[in-house]
Each structure stands twice: as structure tokens, then as C-alpha cells.
């Protein structure tokens, strides 16, 4: 979950990245659908939860300097 602390512009860009990923990436779309339909989260709460996941994913990719691989990031979808 993403808190209201930290840099507002960074949070805004994370939100935009997450929204774009929900629209284009099938794994993230499936996670969002699972959060909304199965876990009964509201849509915005699911998006905020995914923002945290995307932020952790970006930090991990930057630290390891590896390319994005959906099977490593979303192993349950593979």
C-alpha cells in the first residue's frame, strides 16, 4: 500500500505507471481483477496496492540491473 508520505510527484508518476500497466500488461490486469473480484477491494484501493508492488518492482530492477521478466515479478501468473 502506498502512503501519503514522500514525494507527491513520484507518487503521481507511480500512479500513472500503474494505470498504464493495468491497461496494457496482462499480469498486472489479472492481479487487479483478482483484487477487485476475489478480495473484494475497491478499484482505487487495488490500484494503490499495485502502486506499491510496482514501486518495489522498479527498485528491485534498478538494484539488480536486470531486464523486466514477468515470470520473476509475477510467478503466480506463469
N, C-alpha and C positions, 0 to 999 in steps of 0.2 A: 504494500500500500504506500502511496506517495503522500507525505505530509505537506503542510503548508509552510515548511521551513526551507531555507536556502534561497537560491536564485530564482526569481519569478520567470525570467526569460528562458532559463534552462528547463524549468517545469513546463512552460508553454511549448517549447520545441519538442520535449519528450511526449507531450500530449499529441502534437501534430504527427510525430513519427509513429506513435502507437495507432492513431486513427488511420493513417496510411497503411500500416501493416495489417490492421483488421480488414481493410478493404481489399488488399492485394495478396497477402500471404495466407495460404490455406491453413497452416498450422495455428497461426495466431487467431484466425477466424474461428477455427474449431474450438480453441480454448475459450474464446469469448462466448461462443454458443453454449459451451458446457457450463460456464459460469452463470449465464443468464437462465438457461433452461433447467439444468440439473441442480445447481447450487442455489437457485432462486435469488441471485443477486440482481440488483437493479443495473441497468445498462451502464450508467455512468460509474457506478462502483466497480463494475467489472473492468471498464476502461482504465480506471485509476490503478486497479490491481495489476493490470497488464503493463501500465507505465512503469511500475516498479520492476517488473520482470524484464522489460526492455532495457531499463537503466542498468540492471545487474548484468544483462547480456552484453551491453556495449562496453561496460567496464572490463568484463572478462575477456572480450575480444581484443580490447586495447592492451591489456596486460600480457596476454599470450601472443599477441600479434599474429593470430591465425585468421584465416578467412571464415566467413559465416558458413556453418554447416548445420542444417536444420535437424539432422539426426542427433547431433550433440546437444543442441539447445532444447529441442523438444523430443526427448527419447520416447515418450508415451505415444506420440503420433506416428512413429515409424513402424 
